[in-house]
Amino acid sequence: MMSFIRTSFCAAGLVLSLAAPAFAITVKEVKSPGGLTAYLAEDHTNPIIAITFGFKGGSALDPVAKLGLSSMTTALIDEGAGSLDSFAFQTVLEDRAIRIGFSAERDMVRGNLVATTPNSAKAFELMQMALTSPRFDAEPVERIRRQIQVGLASRQENPSRIARKTLMEAVFPNHPYAREDEGTPETIAAVTVDDMRAWVKRNFAQDRLLVSASGDITPAQLGKTMDMLFGQLPKTSGLDTNLPEASVPAKGQTIRVEKNLPQSMVLMAQKGLKRQDKDWYIATVDDYIFGSGSFASRLMDEVREKRGLAYGVSTSLQPYDHGALMFANVGTRADQADISVGVIRDEWKKMHDAGPTQAELDGAKQYLTGAWPLRFTSTGSIADILLAVQRDNLGIDYLDKRNSLIEAVTLDDAKRVAKTLYDPDGLTVVIVGPLPQPAAKPQAPKPKP
């Protein structure tokens, strides 16, 4: 599945002039002649164009009997379209250095295109074909089906997969988020070509479309391109994307999954904050201090540096549309799993009770604001970020104001949010590995001869 793109500096060719305090990026809202809307970061420094788009509603909507329908369909959309079979379609992509891809997340289906300006017309033609007339021929369908099934089967005993599946079922009981969004070998086997054709008609519609673009394209050109790419899609497909709100249990639990492994995989979660929450930026700073700041974080210091319990430990905020979580994860030697969990629990409580220090706050703000420009290292990454800005309704000026939102976090803010956000009693812990062994009974002393 496609993840948030963080390519190496200058990887896709757009070099940014990072003038303080604002970026040298101007974001424009573009309206197409047909009434579609996009965010555009226009830059003609290099002949590269990136377009990223998304349709609200993702794999969480898959039928229970056909879990993985979204991931299988998105894997096949660029395996032939229109008059081009899979080989011909992929050959044109390779010969023209065009990148086209689709992916399904729980709450959104994404597509992206990156091409050089001379090859952009052909890239737009191929993407339009993929959106409106994917072929789903027998050979690629069965090839991709086998690949997915083999991958799923190989991950059945993967400790990380087991831990995540178990955790999601525990924190999202009876909710679509608890399902395996990539499916199982059995549900993938049940997916038919008719299912995938119906999926395309249901999921690709203009009323749930978000579009962003960056690079060597003008607003007028983008407007025409949007109408070409998406103008033939239905105005609406009637798809209901509203899921029930997930209710994360207030009381945590510890779940052990016995596996004979030399290392245990530990995942933890509790209720988090949604992206639109007024305290999101404060929580971001707190999370950096606590666990997402790598070697600058408390957990890395306490778990790895001071005690040598694990190579790495980290946390993250996961704001799903209908339920938010705070995650922590650590892989540790099996006989030290409970010790590691105990240390993390202690630090969780300390963060709840006292929050961060002023020095920690200053360091976090310095890093989070200083590292912000590094997310804008390619034409494609800028288009991805602009899509996220639209999805989360952050405003067209978000790129300029984001750092000021981090800078505005005070120590009182950080302590206040830490007090409500970090809930040691709400922490659900999943440990995949050997069960703990009872302590050996002390041996009676041998009688003297």
C-alpha positions as semicolon CSV with decimal commas, in nm:
position;residue;x (nm);y (nm);z (nm)
1;M;0,000;0,000;0,000
2;M;0,113;0,347;-0,072
3;S;0,246;0,533;0,228
4;F;0,314;0,898;0,293
5;I;0,605;0,972;0,057
6;R;0,927;1,094;0,217
7;T;1,186;1,069;-0,058
8;S;1,550;1,165;-0,034
9;F;1,644;1,527;-0,083
10;C;1,597;1,638;-0,445
11;A;1,490;1,282;-0,535
12;A;1,215;1,388;-0,771
13;G;1,382;1,702;-0,884
14;L;1,212;1,995;-0,711
15;V;1,458;2,195;-0,504
16;L;1,297;2,433;-0,259
17;S;1,430;2,769;-0,155
18;L;1,369;2,749;0,217
19;A;1,366;3,114;0,312
20;A;1,289;3,188;0,675
21;P;1,037;3,221;0,813
22;A;0,812;3,106;0,526
23;F;0,861;2,856;0,246
24;A;0,912;2,969;-0,110
25;I;0,598;2,775;-0,200
26;T;0,281;2,946;-0,311
27;V;-0,033;2,737;-0,300
28;K;-0,322;2,831;-0,528
29;E;-0,674;2,699;-0,543
30;V;-0,759;2,603;-0,902
31;K;-1,110;2,564;-1,042
32;S;-1,146;2,363;-1,360
33;P;-1,388;2,467;-1,637
34;G;-1,600;2,169;-1,531
35;G;-1,617;2,281;-1,169
36;L;-1,352;2,058;-1,007
37;T;-1,118;2,202;-0,743
38;A;-0,750;2,142;-0,670
39;Y;-0,460;2,286;-0,470
40;L;-0,155;2,369;-0,682
41;A;0,205;2,449;-0,593
42;E;0,331;2,575;-0,928
43;D;0,706;2,556;-0,989
44;H;0,880;2,559;-1,326
45;T;1,232;2,503;-1,194
46;N;1,235;2,147;-1,325
47;P;1,022;1,977;-1,594
48;I;0,834;1,750;-1,352
49;I;0,462;1,731;-1,278
50;A;0,300;1,544;-0,988
51;I;-0,072;1,496;-0,934
52;T;-0,209;1,325;-0,625
53;F;-0,577;1,261;-0,568
54;G;-0,802;1,078;-0,328
55;F;-1,158;0,955;-0,298
56;K;-1,309;0,956;0,051
57;G;-1,408;0,608;0,161
58;G;-1,158;0,324;0,179
59;S;-1,098;-0,036;0,274
60;A;-1,305;-0,009;0,594
61;L;-1,608;-0,024;0,364
62;D;-1,514;-0,362;0,215
63;P;-1,775;-0,639;0,264
64;V;-1,679;-0,878;0,542
65;A;-1,686;-1,176;0,304
66;K;-1,453;-0,997;0,061
67;L;-1,204;-0,816;0,281
68;G;-0,914;-0,699;0,068
69;L;-1,138;-0,604;-0,224
70;S;-1,007;-0,247;-0,215
71;S;-0,641;-0,344;-0,195
72;M;-0,674;-0,603;-0,474
73;T;-0,863;-0,367;-0,702
74;T;-0,617;-0,081;-0,656
75;A;-0,331;-0,321;-0,729
76;L;-0,491;-0,405;-1,065
77;I;-0,607;-0,066;-1,192
78;D;-0,278;0,001;-1,370
79;E;-0,248;-0,358;-1,499
80;G;-0,406;-0,270;-1,833
81;A;-0,671;-0,019;-1,933
82;G;-0,859;0,079;-2,247
83;S;-0,696;-0,074;-2,553
84;L;-0,372;-0,158;-2,368
85;D;-0,328;-0,490;-2,194
86;S;-0,108;-0,519;-1,886
87;F;0,218;-0,566;-2,074
88;A;0,151;-0,280;-2,315
89;F;0,037;-0,044;-2,038
90;Q;0,337;-0,115;-1,817
91;T;0,573;-0,089;-2,115
92;V;0,456;0,264;-2,194
93;L;0,500;0,362;-1,828
94;E;0,853;0,229;-1,823
95;D;0,955;0,369;-2,162
96;R;0,826;0,719;-2,072
97;A;0,947;0,713;-1,708
98;I;0,590;0,767;-1,589
99;R;0,487;0,673;-1,237
100;I;0,121;0,582;-1,178
101;G;-0,008;0,412;-0,865
102;F;-0,320;0,348;-0,660
103;S;-0,367;0,237;-0,300
104;A;-0,642;0,188;-0,045
105;E;-0,629;0,305;0,315
106;R;-0,900;0,254;0,574
107;D;-1,065;0,591;0,503
108;M;-0,948;0,687;0,154
109;V;-0,850;0,553;-0,187
110;R;-0,547;0,731;-0,331
111;G;-0,394;0,773;-0,674
112;N;-0,079;0,946;-0,785
113;L;0,100;1,037;-1,106
114;V;0,451;1,171;-1,159
115;A;0,590;1,245;-1,507
116;T;0,829;1,472;-1,687
117;T;0,667;1,760;-1,872
118;P;0,741;1,619;-2,221
119;N;0,569;1,292;-2,124
120;S;0,284;1,448;-1,928
121;A;0,025;1,427;-2,208
122;K;0,078;1,052;-2,238
123;A;0,076;1,018;-1,858
124;F;-0,258;1,199;-1,834
125;E;-0,400;0,978;-2,110
126;L;-0,293;0,661;-1,929
127;M;-0,431;0,779;-1,595
128;Q;-0,764;0,873;-1,753
129;M;-0,786;0,525;-1,905
130;A;-0,702;0,362;-1,572
131;L;-0,973;0,560;-1,393
132;T;-1,247;0,504;-1,646
133;S;-1,172;0,175;-1,825
134;P;-0,948;-0,064;-1,629
135;R;-0,944;-0,401;-1,800
136;F;-0,911;-0,662;-1,523
137;D;-0,792;-0,924;-1,770
138;A;-0,766;-1,283;-1,648
139;E;-0,385;-1,311;-1,649
140;P;-0,305;-1,004;-1,434
141;V;-0,604;-1,071;-1,207
142;E;-0,485;-1,420;-1,121
143;R;-0,120;-1,312;-1,103
144;I;-0,196;-1,032;-0,859
145;R;-0,436;-1,255;-0,664
146;R;-0,159;-1,514;-0,618
147;Q;0,091;-1,246;-0,515
148;I;-0,147;-1,107;-0,253
149;Q;-0,237;-1,452;-0,121
150;V;0,127;-1,558;-0,098
151;G;0,210;-1,235;0,083
152;L;-0,079;-1,277;0,325
153;A;0,009;-1,640;0,392
154;S;0,373;-1,553;0,455
155;R;0,267;-1,290;0,709
156;Q;0,028;-1,516;0,899
157;E;0,294;-1,591;1,159
158;N;0,464;-1,252;1,149
159;P;0,477;-1,125;1,510
160;S;0,417;-0,763;1,410
161;R;0,108;-0,856;1,206
162;I;-0,027;-1,076;1,485
163;A;0,027;-0,801;1,741
164;R;-0,140;-0,534;1,528
165;K;-0,438;-0,754;1,441
166;T;-0,489;-0,848;1,804
167;L;-0,453;-0,488;1,921
168;M;-0,693;-0,343;1,664
169;E;-0,955;-0,602;1,756
170;A;-0,914;-0,509;2,123
171;V;-0,927;-0,129;2,090
172;F;-1,187;-0,118;1,809
173;P;-1,425;-0,397;1,914
174;N;-1,698;-0,474;1,659
175;H;-1,586;-0,188;1,433
176;P;-1,470;-0,201;1,068
177;Y;-1,130;-0,064;1,175
178;A;-1,065;-0,396;1,350
179;R;-1,084;-0,590;1,024
180;E;-0,781;-0,692;0,825
181;D;-0,800;-0,434;0,549
182;E;-0,570;-0,632;0,318
183;G;-0,797;-0,935;0,355
184;T;-0,716;-1,300;0,407
185;P;-0,622;-1,568;0,152
186;E;-0,983;-1,688;0,166
187;T;-1,151;-1,349;0,116
188;I;-0,910;-1,260;-0,166
189;A;-1,002;-1,587;-0,335
190;A;-1,368;-1,479;-0,323
191;V;-1,311;-1,148;-0,509
192;T;-1,440;-1,158;-0,869
193;V;-1,384;-0,933;-1,168
194;D;-1,746;-0,821;-1,139
195;D;-1,673;-0,719;-0,778
196;M;-1,381;-0,506;-0,892
197;R;-1,572;-0,342;-1,177
198;A;-1,852;-0,256;-0,935
199;W;-1,594;-0,124;-0,687
200;V;-1,454;0,117;-0,947
201;K;-1,800;0,252;-1,031
202;R;-1,885;0,288;-0,663
203;N;-1,560;0,444;-0,540
204;F;-1,457;0,678;-0,822
205;A;-1,700;0,972;-0,815
206;Q;-1,654;1,348;-0,827
207;D;-1,842;1,429;-0,506
208;R;-1,575;1,255;-0,294
209;L;-1,273;1,366;-0,500
210;L;-0,977;1,569;-0,370
211;V;-0,696;1,676;-0,606
212;S;-0,355;1,834;-0,555
213;A;-0,071;1,908;-0,795
214;S;0,279;2,046;-0,793
215;G;0,554;2,126;-1,037
216;D;0,571;2,240;-1,398
217;I;0,204;2,306;-1,468
218;T;0,002;2,628;-1,477
219;P;-0,343;2,677;-1,322
220;A;-0,503;2,684;-1,668
221;Q;-0,327;2,363;-1,770
222;L;-0,423;2,194;-1,445
223;G;-0,787;2,293;-1,488
224;K;-0,802;2,131;-1,833
225;T;-0,614;1,827;-1,705
226;M;-0,857;1,776;-1,417
227;D;-1,153;1,778;-1,652
228;M;-0,975;1,530;-1,877
229;L;-0,884;1,296;-1,592
230;F;-1,198;1,312;-1,384
231;G;-1,465;1,472;-1,600
232;Q;-1,603;1,137;-1,718
233;L;-1,649;1,008;-1,363
234;P;-2,004;1,016;-1,226
235;K;-2,100;1,321;-1,022
236;T;-2,195;1,085;-0,742
237;S;-2,213;0,711;-0,697
238;G;-2,431;0,718;-0,388
239;L;-2,162;0,552;-0,178
240;D;-2,219;0,607;0,194
241;T;-1,878;0,659;0,353
242;N;-2,007;0,728;0,703
243;L;-1,883;0,466;0,945
244;P;-1,997;0,448;1,306
245;E;-1,775;0,627;1,554
246;A;-1,533;0,387;1,716
247;S;-1,546;0,362;2,092
248;V;-1,204;0,283;2,238
249;P;-1,242;0,103;2,573
250;A;-1,167;0,329;2,868
251;K;-1,013;0,042;3,062
252;G;-0,702;-0,116;2,920
253;Q;-0,599;-0,479;2,929
254;T;-0,296;-0,699;2,868
255;I;-0,324;-0,968;2,601
256;R;-0,059;-1,233;2,550
257;V;-0,026;-1,432;2,228
258;E;0,200;-1,729;2,285
259;K;0,467;-1,778;2,020
260;N;0,798;-1,956;2,059
261;L;1,021;-1,666;1,961
262;P;1,356;-1,535;2,087
263;Q;1,215;-1,181;2,077
264;S;0,874;-1,055;2,182
265;M;0,679;-0,796;1,985
266;V;0,490;-0,550;2,203
267;L;0,224;-0,307;2,083
268;M;0,030;-0,069;2,306
269;A;-0,258;0,168;2,237
270;Q;-0,506;0,394;2,406
271;K;-0,752;0,658;2,292
272;G;-0,590;0,946;2,103
273;L;-0,687;1,275;1,938
274;K;-0,844;1,331;1,600
275;R;-0,665;1,554;1,351
276;Q;-0,922;1,832;1,389
277;D;-0,887;1,847;1,768
278;K;-0,788;2,194;1,892
279;D;-0,506;2,035;2,094
280;W;-0,353;1,844;1,802
281;Y;-0,034;2,052;1,781
282;I;0,017;2,037;2,156
283;A;-0,025;1,660;2,143
284;T;0,225;1,647;1,856
285;V;0,485;1,822;2,070
286;D;0,411;1,597;2,368
287;D;0,437;1,286;2,150
288;Y;0,775;1,394;2,013
289;I;0,905;1,439;2,366
290;F;0,762;1,112;2,486
291;G;0,827;0,863;2,210
292;S;0,827;0,980;1,848
293;G;1,144;1,185;1,875
294;S;1,378;0,888;1,828
295;F;1,692;0,939;2,039
296;A;1,553;1,266;2,174
297;S;1,254;1,089;2,330
298;R;1,204;0,981;2,689
299;L;1,122;0,624;2,597
300;M;1,435;0,576;2,390
301;D;1,640;0,715;2,676
302;E;1,475;0,498;2,941
303;V;1,429;0,175;2,746
304;R;1,737;0,165;2,525
305;E;2,002;0,403;2,654
306;K;1,970;0,349;3,029
307;R;1,863;-0,017;3,038
308;G;1,952;-0,170;2,702
309;L;1,616;-0,344;2,684
310;A;1,552;-0,284;2,313
311;Y;1,714;-0,153;1,999
312;G;1,423;0,083;1,936
313;V;1,098;0,201;2,091
314;S;0,858;0,459;1,954
315;T;0,512;0,613;1,973
316;S;0,278;0,776;1,724
317;L;-0,057;0,950;1,697
318;Q;-0,301;0,774;1,460
319;P;-0,603;0,995;1,384
320;Y;-0,841;0,774;1,186
321;D;-1,153;0,952;1,063
322;H;-1,385;0,771;1,304
323;G;-1,156;0,695;1,595
324;A;-0,812;0,806;1,712
325;L;-0,536;0,612;1,885
326;M;-0,200;0,664;2,049
327;F;0,039;0,379;1,966
328;A;0,360;0,257;2,124
329;N;0,573;-0,032;2,003
330;V;0,887;-0,210;2,113
331;G;1,063;-0,530;2,017
332;T;1,265;-0,680;2,297
333;R;1,428;-1,001;2,413
334;A;1,155;-1,240;2,522
335;D;1,271;-1,263;2,884
336;Q;1,273;-0,883;2,907
337;A;0,932;-0,811;2,757
338;D;0,755;-0,758;3,089
339;I;1,038;-0,539;3,215
340;S;1,013;-0,324;2,900
341;V;0,637;-0,294;2,938
342;G;0,683;-0,193;3,302
343;V;0,929;0,082;3,211
344;I;0,699;0,218;2,940
345;R;0,402;0,211;3,178
346;D;0,603;0,402;3,438
347;E;0,699;0,667;3,184
348;W;0,338;0,687;3,063
349;K;0,230;0,767;3,418
350;K;0,511;1,021;3,467
351;M;0,401;1,200;3,148
352;H;0,044;1,202;3,275
353;D;0,140;1,324;3,622
354;A;0,401;1,590;3,543
355;G;0,415;1,647;3,168
356;P;0,733;1,763;2,996
357;T;1,000;2,001;3,117
358;Q;1,076;2,340;2,964
359;A;1,400;2,204;2,818
360;E;1,215;1,914;2,654
361;L;0,953;2,151;2,517
362;D;1,214;2,385;2,370
363;G;1,402;2,097;2,207
364;A;1,085;1,949;2,058
365;K;0,969;2,279;1,911
366;Q;1,313;2,345;1,765
367;Y;1,318;2,006;1,593
368;L;0,957;2,003;1,473
369;T;0,986;2,348;1,316
370;G;1,336;2,293;1,180
371;A;1,252;1,957;1,021
372;W;0,932;2,083;0,858
373;P;1,105;2,190;0,534
374;L;1,251;1,841;0,491
375;R;0,905;1,711;0,409
376;F;0,904;1,920;0,091
377;T;1,194;1,752;-0,083
378;S;1,027;1,645;-0,407
379;T;0,751;1,740;-0,645
380;G;0,559;1,428;-0,545
381;S;0,591;1,485;-0,171
382;I;0,452;1,838;-0,207
383;A;0,147;1,709;-0,394
384;D;0,095;1,447;-0,122
385;I;0,109;1,707;0,154
386;L;-0,134;1,935;-0,027
387;L;-0,379;1,646;-0,050
388;A;-0,351;1,592;0,327
389;V;-0,410;1,964;0,381
390;Q;-0,736;1,942;0,187
391;R;-0,844;1,619;0,348
392;D;-0,802;1,759;0,699
393;N;-0,948;2,101;0,609
394;L;-0,634;2,282;0,726
395;G;-0,667;2,580;0,494
396;I;-0,475;2,693;0,189
397;D;-0,230;2,891;0,406
398;Y;-0,137;2,587;0,618
399;L;0,219;2,552;0,486
400;D;0,298;2,903;0,606
401;K;0,123;2,888;0,942
402;R;0,205;2,535;1,055
403;N;0,531;2,624;1,232
404;S;0,365;2,911;1,415
405;L;0,112;2,663;1,554
406;I;0,398;2,455;1,695
407;E;0,581;2,762;1,826
408;A;0,266;2,875;2,008
409;V;0,266;2,568;2,235
410;T;0,348;2,669;2,593
411;L;0,466;2,459;2,884
412;D;0,127;2,499;3,050
413;D;-0,036;2,374;2,728
414;A;0,193;2,072;2,711
415;K;0,132;1,979;3,074
416;R;-0,245;2,026;3,042
417;V;-0,275;1,802;2,737
418;A;-0,038;1,542;2,879
419;K;-0,260;1,519;3,188
420;T;-0,567;1,434;2,980
421;L;-0,407;1,252;2,689
422;Y;-0,177;1,003;2,862
423;D;-0,399;0,753;3,040
424;P;-0,207;0,466;3,202
425;D;-0,532;0,292;3,298
426;G;-0,656;0,303;2,940
427;L;-0,348;0,138;2,794
428;T;-0,411;-0,190;2,610
429;V;-0,096;-0,401;2,574
430;V;-0,042;-0,691;2,334
431;I;0,266;-0,912;2,381
432;V;0,347;-1,168;2,114
433;G;0,611;-1,415;2,229
434;P;0,678;-1,684;2,489
435;L;0,468;-1,677;2,801
436;P;0,656;-1,557;3,110
437;Q;0,816;-1,836;3,305
438;P;0,746;-1,869;3,677
439;A;1,038;-1,787;3,898
440;A;1,237;-2,091;3,994
441;K;1,187;-2,212;4,349
442;P;1,498;-2,179;4,561
443;Q;1,667;-2,513;4,614
444;A;1,699;-2,648;4,965
445;P;2,055;-2,655;5,088
446;K;2,227;-2,991;5,057
447;P;2,277;-3,173;5,387
448;K;2,628;-3,176;5,512
449;P;2,800;-3,515;5,495
